[in-house]
Amino acid sequence: MGIFGPPNVEKLKSSANVKGLVNALGYKKDQAIVQAASLALVEIGPASVDPLIAALEDKDKAVCQAANETLTKLGEPAIEPLIGALKRYKVRKVAAEVLSKIGEPAIGTAVEHLMTEFLGENADISDAANALVEIGAPSVERLAAVLMNKGAKKVCKIANAMILCKAFNMNIIPHHADLLKKIADIMNDGFNLRGIAAGVLGEIGDPQAVESLISTLKDEDEFVRWAAAGALFAIGDDRALDPLVANLTDADLLITGTGSVWMLIGDGKTVKPIIANLKADEPEVRQQSLETLKSLRWNLAERRKTQ
């Protein structure tokens, strides 16, 4: 057999050559060899985990997928390293996917670990927040509990500046003196952890968070109110329409939806009736209201467009 022949999986396995076996995951000429390499890595056990996590970033999509499947088969030994990988941007999404496929207790352990970081004193919680978003629905109950905890502390200031953008799904800060002053005031005071939790819930987009977010629309903290309103628009659940109309005050001028730019929209009285018209019986009225909101750079879900 020539030097360019298929990988000798048995030889690689007997010598515990993890690197060689991971490379074999990319062998495209014979799927049986790929499966044999995957099984060998599972049998080797914990020593395979870190190289497989590294393989999740491989340029070859076949290697990435095979590493994903092999880590899922490994199960328990892969849980803690995968939780650590949730902090790495390039593999965060797939690490969360593998943990979900492993199932409980992997996903529960991941959420508990991330929530400990999220609640940590003076921590930069951006990685934990992003990872909780990737995990999705299993994170909602714990985040909603933070949202409802009126005693939740302020978190550190400048170190978490990007969280303000993340929580409100803000891409560009408009050049408006009043808005910039409001943002500066929030930063100087410290971010309210409950507002950050609301923003993360909006990014997750799971309807099970709606009731908790609605109950937060009257919160005394402006940051928390804005984040809750933005999260409700991002989720796009009809249950939020009436509460948003009832609680959108002239002082609460800044509401955002997922991915939109913040806009100073004039006053709450202008926007309230447009929101209310999203529940109109006539499809034409609903459609026009939606287009009007979009022209104000609102990014409401088009859930009622064809009804």
Secondary structure, DSSP 8 states (H G I E B T S, - for coil): --TTS---HHHHHHTT-HHHHHHHTT--S-HHHHHHHHHHHHHH-GGGHHHHHHHTT-SSHHHHHHHHHHHHHH-HHHHHHHHHHTTSHHHHHHHHHHHHHH-TTHHHHHHHHHHHHHT-TT---HHHHHHHHHH-HHHHHHHHHHHH-TT--EE-SGGGHHHHHHHTT-SS----HHHHHHHHHHHHH-EEHHHHHHHHHHHHT-GGGHHHHHTTTT-S-HHHHHHHHHHHHHHT-GGGHHHHHHH--TT------TT------S-HHHHHHHHHGGG-SSHHHHHHHHHHHHHTT-----TTTT-
